[in-house]
Amino acid sequence: MNTTWRDDALCREVDTELFMPEVGGSTAEAKRVCMACEVRRHCLEYAIDAQEPYGVWGGVGQQELRRLIRARRAEQEAA
Ligand code: SF4
C-alpha cells in the first residue's frame, strides 16, 4: 500500500491528538484541518482499505468511516 501521501499530510503540522479524541469528544477541529488538506482523498481511501478503527481520517469520524467501510465491502461482494 503506497503511503507517500503522508508526507504531505496537513495533520503533521498540528496537534495529532485532535485526530484521536476521547470517546464522545469533538472531532470538529480535526475535520476542519482535513478539509484544507491536499491529500484528504488518499487519506480517506487508505482508512477505508485499512479499516482504521480509531480516529478521524480524510475528514470523517469513525461513524462515517464505518459506513464507508460497509459500503465498500458491499460493493466488493456484489462485484
Ligand atoms: S485528511 Fe486529515 S487525517 Fe488525513 S492526512 Fe489530511 S489532515 Fe491528516
Backbone and ligand atoms as CSV (ligand in chain L), in Angstrom:
chain,resi,resn,atom,element,x,y,z
A,1,MET,N,N,0.852,-1.194,0.000
A,1,MET,CA,C,0.000,0.000,0.000
A,1,MET,C,C,0.896,1.255,0.000
A,2,ASN,N,N,0.692,2.112,-0.984
A,2,ASN,CA,C,1.503,3.330,-1.096
A,2,ASN,C,C,1.016,4.375,-0.077
A,3,THR,N,N,1.918,4.792,0.793
A,3,THR,CA,C,1.524,5.782,1.806
A,3,THR,C,C,2.400,7.041,1.740
A,4,THR,N,N,2.977,7.302,0.561
A,4,THR,CA,C,3.809,8.504,0.423
A,4,THR,C,C,2.999,9.776,0.606
A,5,TRP,N,N,1.661,9.684,0.436
A,5,TRP,CA,C,0.808,10.853,0.645
A,5,TRP,C,C,0.961,11.411,2.060
A,6,ARG,N,N,1.371,10.559,2.979
A,6,ARG,CA,C,1.519,11.012,4.373
A,6,ARG,C,C,2.538,12.141,4.498
A,7,ASP,N,N,3.484,12.185,3.563
A,7,ASP,CA,C,4.489,13.253,3.610
A,7,ASP,C,C,3.851,14.633,3.501
A,8,ASP,N,N,2.693,14.706,2.835
A,8,ASP,CA,C,2.022,15.991,2.631
A,8,ASP,C,C,0.816,16.180,3.546
A,9,ALA,N,N,0.682,15.316,4.549
A,9,ALA,CA,C,-0.469,15.385,5.445
A,9,ALA,C,C,-0.438,16.672,6.284
A,10,LEU,N,N,-1.513,17.400,6.234
A,10,LEU,CA,C,-1.589,18.654,6.996
A,10,LEU,C,C,-1.579,18.392,8.502
A,11,CYS,N,N,-2.053,17.226,8.917
A,11,CYS,CA,C,-2.098,16.928,10.356
A,11,CYS,C,C,-0.707,16.764,10.963
A,12,ARG,N,N,0.303,16.663,10.135
A,12,ARG,CA,C,1.676,16.616,10.669
A,12,ARG,C,C,2.069,17.953,11.285
A,13,GLU,N,N,1.322,18.984,10.936
A,13,GLU,CA,C,1.666,20.337,11.388
A,13,GLU,C,C,0.859,20.797,12.596
A,14,VAL,N,N,-0.052,19.944,13.062
A,14,VAL,CA,C,-0.893,20.331,14.203
A,14,VAL,C,C,-0.832,19.247,15.271
A,15,ASP,N,N,-1.488,19.491,16.382
A,15,ASP,CA,C,-1.536,18.533,17.484
A,15,ASP,C,C,-2.290,17.270,17.027
A,16,THR,N,N,-1.568,16.155,16.899
A,16,THR,CA,C,-2.193,14.949,16.362
A,16,THR,C,C,-3.251,14.378,17.306
A,17,GLU,N,N,-3.247,14.791,18.556
A,17,GLU,CA,C,-4.272,14.300,19.488
A,17,GLU,C,C,-5.665,14.744,19.068
A,18,LEU,N,N,-5.731,15.829,18.287
A,18,LEU,CA,C,-7.025,16.285,17.764
A,18,LEU,C,C,-7.711,15.182,16.973
A,19,PHE,N,N,-6.893,14.328,16.345
A,19,PHE,CA,C,-7.417,13.313,15.437
A,19,PHE,C,C,-7.774,12.014,16.144
A,20,MET,N,N,-7.467,11.946,17.422
A,20,MET,CA,C,-7.775,10.751,18.219
A,20,MET,C,C,-8.479,11.198,19.498
A,21,PRO,N,N,-9.671,11.795,19.372
A,21,PRO,CA,C,-10.341,12.305,20.573
A,21,PRO,C,C,-10.835,11.168,21.471
A,22,GLU,N,N,-11.036,11.494,22.727
A,22,GLU,CA,C,-11.651,10.546,23.656
A,22,GLU,C,C,-13.051,10.225,23.144
A,23,VAL,N,N,-13.596,9.082,23.578
A,23,VAL,CA,C,-14.958,8.720,23.182
A,23,VAL,C,C,-15.905,9.855,23.570
A,24,GLY,N,N,-16.671,10.316,22.614
A,24,GLY,CA,C,-17.616,11.404,22.859
A,24,GLY,C,C,-16.998,12.782,22.684
A,25,GLY,N,N,-15.682,12.846,22.458
A,25,GLY,CA,C,-15.005,14.130,22.280
A,25,GLY,C,C,-15.278,14.712,20.899
A,26,SER,N,N,-15.022,15.990,20.752
A,26,SER,CA,C,-15.295,16.669,19.482
A,26,SER,C,C,-14.275,16.303,18.407
A,27,THR,N,N,-14.782,16.112,17.202
A,27,THR,CA,C,-13.915,15.866,16.054
A,27,THR,C,C,-13.925,17.068,15.101
A,28,ALA,N,N,-14.616,18.113,15.501
A,28,ALA,CA,C,-14.836,19.254,14.598
A,28,ALA,C,C,-13.539,19.912,14.148
A,29,GLU,N,N,-12.625,20.132,15.075
A,29,GLU,CA,C,-11.389,20.816,14.715
A,29,GLU,C,C,-10.539,19.946,13.785
A,30,ALA,N,N,-10.476,18.647,14.052
A,30,ALA,CA,C,-9.723,17.742,13.178
A,30,ALA,C,C,-10.318,17.752,11.770
A,31,LYS,N,N,-11.637,17.674,11.687
A,31,LYS,CA,C,-12.301,17.664,10.374
A,31,LYS,C,C,-12.044,18.971,9.632
A,32,ARG,N,N,-11.977,20.064,10.371
A,32,ARG,CA,C,-11.704,21.362,9.744
A,32,ARG,C,C,-10.302,21.348,9.114
A,33,VAL,N,N,-9.335,20.774,9.818
A,33,VAL,CA,C,-7.979,20.650,9.263
A,33,VAL,C,C,-8.015,19.781,8.004
A,34,CYS,N,N,-8.703,18.667,8.094
A,34,CYS,CA,C,-8.775,17.741,6.949
A,34,CYS,C,C,-9.322,18.435,5.691
A,35,MET,N,N,-10.318,19.286,5.869
A,35,MET,CA,C,-10.932,19.922,4.705
A,35,MET,C,C,-9.929,20.803,3.943
A,36,ALA,N,N,-8.862,21.214,4.603
A,36,ALA,CA,C,-7.839,22.036,3.945
A,36,ALA,C,C,-6.631,21.195,3.504
A,37,CYS,N,N,-6.708,19.897,3.695
A,37,CYS,CA,C,-5.561,19.014,3.435
A,37,CYS,C,C,-5.580,18.521,1.988
A,38,GLU,N,N,-4.477,18.676,1.310
A,38,GLU,CA,C,-4.436,18.325,-0.118
A,38,GLU,C,C,-4.393,16.818,-0.376
A,39,VAL,N,N,-4.142,16.018,0.658
A,39,VAL,CA,C,-4.124,14.568,0.459
A,39,VAL,C,C,-5.338,13.882,1.097
A,40,ARG,N,N,-6.385,14.649,1.305
A,40,ARG,CA,C,-7.564,14.120,2.000
A,40,ARG,C,C,-8.119,12.862,1.321
A,41,ARG,N,N,-8.235,12.872,0.002
A,41,ARG,CA,C,-8.811,11.704,-0.689
A,41,ARG,C,C,-7.936,10.463,-0.526
A,42,HIS,N,N,-6.625,10.637,-0.616
A,42,HIS,CA,C,-5.714,9.495,-0.410
A,42,HIS,C,C,-5.873,8.954,1.013
A,43,CYS,N,N,-5.954,9.870,1.951
A,43,CYS,CA,C,-6.080,9.504,3.363
A,43,CYS,C,C,-7.368,8.722,3.597
A,44,LEU,N,N,-8.462,9.201,3.038
A,44,LEU,CA,C,-9.745,8.525,3.227
A,44,LEU,C,C,-9.719,7.140,2.584
A,45,GLU,N,N,-9.162,7.045,1.390
A,45,GLU,CA,C,-9.057,5.739,0.728
A,45,GLU,C,C,-8.240,4.769,1.572
A,46,TYR,N,N,-7.132,5.267,2.093
A,46,TYR,CA,C,-6.291,4.437,2.950
A,46,TYR,C,C,-7.091,3.934,4.158
A,47,ALA,N,N,-7.801,4.841,4.815
A,47,ALA,CA,C,-8.531,4.480,6.033
A,47,ALA,C,C,-9.627,3.455,5.741
A,48,ILE,N,N,-10.274,3.581,4.579
A,48,ILE,CA,C,-11.300,2.598,4.195
A,48,ILE,C,C,-10.629,1.244,3.951
A,49,ASP,N,N,-9.562,1.230,3.169
A,49,ASP,CA,C,-8.868,-0.030,2.864
A,49,ASP,C,C,-8.326,-0.686,4.127
A,50,ALA,N,N,-7.744,0.123,5.008
A,50,ALA,CA,C,-7.113,-0.411,6.216
A,50,ALA,C,C,-8.119,-0.653,7.340
A,51,GLN,N,N,-9.352,-0.202,7.123
A,51,GLN,CA,C,-10.401,-0.323,8.149
A,51,GLN,C,C,-9.904,0.223,9.483
A,52,GLU,N,N,-9.398,1.447,9.416
A,52,GLU,CA,C,-8.831,2.083,10.611
A,52,GLU,C,C,-9.868,2.139,11.740
A,53,PRO,N,N,-9.538,1.607,12.894
A,53,PRO,CA,C,-10.538,1.500,13.963
A,53,PRO,C,C,-10.642,2.709,14.892
A,54,TYR,N,N,-9.735,3.655,14.760
A,54,TYR,CA,C,-9.751,4.817,15.663
A,54,TYR,C,C,-9.478,6.091,14.876
A,55,GLY,N,N,-10.062,7.173,15.340
A,55,GLY,CA,C,-9.658,8.491,14.882
A,55,GLY,C,C,-10.393,9.036,13.681
A,56,VAL,N,N,-9.972,10.254,13.336
A,56,VAL,CA,C,-10.506,10.981,12.184
A,56,VAL,C,C,-9.536,10.774,11.027
A,57,TRP,N,N,-10.072,10.399,9.883
A,57,TRP,CA,C,-9.265,10.167,8.678
A,57,TRP,C,C,-9.984,10.791,7.495
A,58,GLY,N,N,-9.247,11.525,6.687
A,58,GLY,CA,C,-9.828,12.052,5.457
A,58,GLY,C,C,-11.071,12.898,5.655
A,59,GLY,N,N,-11.167,13.512,6.808
A,59,GLY,CA,C,-12.297,14.410,7.058
A,59,GLY,C,C,-13.535,13.737,7.629
A,60,VAL,N,N,-13.437,12.447,7.943
A,60,VAL,CA,C,-14.601,11.781,8.525
A,60,VAL,C,C,-14.237,11.137,9.862
A,61,GLY,N,N,-15.223,11.065,10.730
A,61,GLY,CA,C,-15.050,10.412,12.022
A,61,GLY,C,C,-15.383,8.926,11.899
A,62,GLN,N,N,-15.318,8.228,13.020
A,62,GLN,CA,C,-15.487,6.778,12.994
A,62,GLN,C,C,-16.866,6.327,12.520
A,63,GLN,N,N,-17.917,7.062,12.871
A,63,GLN,CA,C,-19.263,6.634,12.460
A,63,GLN,C,C,-19.372,6.621,10.930
A,64,GLU,N,N,-18.921,7.706,10.310
A,64,GLU,CA,C,-18.971,7.807,8.854
A,64,GLU,C,C,-17.981,6.828,8.209
A,65,LEU,N,N,-16.837,6.663,8.819
A,65,LEU,CA,C,-15.850,5.721,8.271
A,65,LEU,C,C,-16.398,4.296,8.285
A,66,ARG,N,N,-17.056,3.912,9.364
A,66,ARG,CA,C,-17.653,2.569,9.438
A,66,ARG,C,C,-18.668,2.396,8.314
A,67,ARG,N,N,-19.451,3.452,8.053
A,67,ARG,CA,C,-20.455,3.386,6.992
A,67,ARG,C,C,-19.764,3.189,5.629
A,68,LEU,N,N,-18.699,3.929,5.391
A,68,LEU,CA,C,-17.979,3.821,4.119
A,68,LEU,C,C,-17.328,2.449,3.959
A,69,ILE,N,N,-16.820,1.896,5.055
A,69,ILE,CA,C,-16.214,0.558,5.007
A,69,ILE,C,C,-17.279,-0.488,4.668
A,70,ARG,N,N,-18.448,-0.366,5.286
A,70,ARG,CA,C,-19.525,-1.314,4.971
A,70,ARG,C,C,-19.946,-1.191,3.513
A,71,ALA,N,N,-20.035,0.048,3.019
A,71,ALA,CA,C,-20.431,0.268,1.619
A,71,ALA,C,C,-19.398,-0.324,0.676
A,72,ARG,N,N,-18.118,-0.158,0.993
A,72,ARG,CA,C,-17.048,-0.713,0.161
A,72,ARG,C,C,-17.136,-2.242,0.142
A,73,ARG,N,N,-17.368,-2.807,1.322
A,73,ARG,CA,C,-17.471,-4.268,1.412
A,73,ARG,C,C,-18.649,-4.779,0.579
A,74,ALA,N,N,-19.770,-4.065,0.651
A,74,ALA,CA,C,-20.958,-4.468,-0.119
A,74,ALA,C,C,-20.677,-4.379,-1.612
A,75,GLU,N,N,-19.967,-3.348,-2.036
A,75,GLU,CA,C,-19.601,-3.205,-3.453
A,75,GLU,C,C,-18.747,-4.380,-3.903
A,76,GLN,N,N,-17.774,-4.726,-3.063
A,76,GLN,CA,C,-16.856,-5.817,-3.416
A,76,GLN,C,C,-17.589,-7.149,-3.472
A,77,GLU,N,N,-18.537,-7.351,-2.569
A,77,GLU,CA,C,-19.288,-8.609,-2.557
A,77,GLU,C,C,-20.207,-8.710,-3.767
A,78,ALA,N,N,-20.669,-7.553,-4.243
A,78,ALA,CA,C,-21.584,-7.542,-5.391
A,78,ALA,C,C,-20.846,-7.690,-6.718
A,79,ALA,N,N,-19.523,-7.417,-6.703
A,79,ALA,CA,C,-18.748,-7.438,-7.962
A,79,ALA,C,C,-18.440,-8.853,-8.424
L,1,SF4,S1,S,-7.075,14.304,5.571
L,1,SF4,FE1,FE,-6.894,14.831,7.716
L,1,SF4,S2,S,-6.193,12.977,8.770
L,1,SF4,FE2,FE,-5.841,12.726,6.565
L,1,SF4,S3,S,-3.767,13.371,6.188
L,1,SF4,FE3,FE,-5.048,15.140,5.833
L,1,SF4,S4,S,-5.169,16.246,7.780
L,1,SF4,FE4,FE,-4.367,14.189,8.198
